[in-house]
Amino acid sequence: MCLIKACIILVFTMWVFPAYATAPDILLAHIYQQGLDVREYLISEKLDGIRAVWDGKQLVSRQGHPIHAPAWFTKQFPSQALDGELWIARGQFELLSATVRQTVPEDAAWRKVIYYVFELPNAEGSFADRARRLEQLARKVNSPYLKVIKQFHVQDEQSLKRTLDNVVAKHGEGLMLHRADAPYLTGRNHALLKLKPQLDAEAIVIAHVPGKGKYVGKMGALLVEMPDGLQFKLGTGFSDAERANPPPIGSQVTYTYRDITKKGKPKFASFVRVRPPE
C-alpha cells in the first residue's frame, strides 16, 4: 500500500512539475503558545498568500519550483535575495493561486499581485536589524510590486489578542510573531510563531471513502495522511460539488482543526481547499 501510494504521489508531482527542483532553505513557524513574553517579538499579519523566495534573478516557490512572473513585475527587484509572500488581498487566495500557477503569465492578473517581503536570507544581525534593512531596501528599489510587511510590537498578551481579533474581523488569517533578537535561521524553529483563531495543516489524500445516506454515490470522506505518517478521515467542510468531484488521490489538502488528540490526530478537522502545487 505504501509503495503504491508513493508511486501515485510521485506521478502526480512529476505530471505537475516534470523537472526536479531544489527547495530553498527557509524559516518555518511553530504554533504560538500562551505564556510567552510577547515584547520580545515583532508582530505582523499572517498573509494567506503563496510563499516565494527571490534569489536575485527569479521567484521560486517553497518547493523550489520557478514562479513565472512577468518580467516587468520583477524588473526593479534587487540582486539581493528576499523571502516573502505573494498576495493580492484578504480572501483572494484562489485568484492568487490561479495567477501564480500560470506558466504563461497573464499581465492583467499579475498587476493585482504584490510581493510582501519579511526576511533577508543569510543576512547578518538580528531580525529587528534585518527588518529595518528591508525597509531601506524597499525605499531604494521603489517598485510598486515589492513592499515590506509591517512589523510592530505589542506590550502584552491582551494587546496581542485584541490585535488578532481586529485582523480576523477584517477577514485576515492571523498573526506571525518573530523574535526580534533572532539571527537568520532556517527550518522549523520557535523563533517564528503563528497565531490563528483556528489551526491549520496540510495532508496528502490517499483514498476516497464512499458516502452514505444523502451522500451515496459521492465521496463521504477523504482518507488523508499527515507528514508524520498518521492517517485520519476528513469528512466535513465539503460542498456537494466537491463531494461529487473530490480532490484527487496524491493531492495535498489544507484543513483546519482545534486541537490534537493524545494519539496525535487533529480534533474537529474540516476541509478548506486543495493546496495547489508550489
Disulfide bonds with the S-S distance in Angstrom:
none
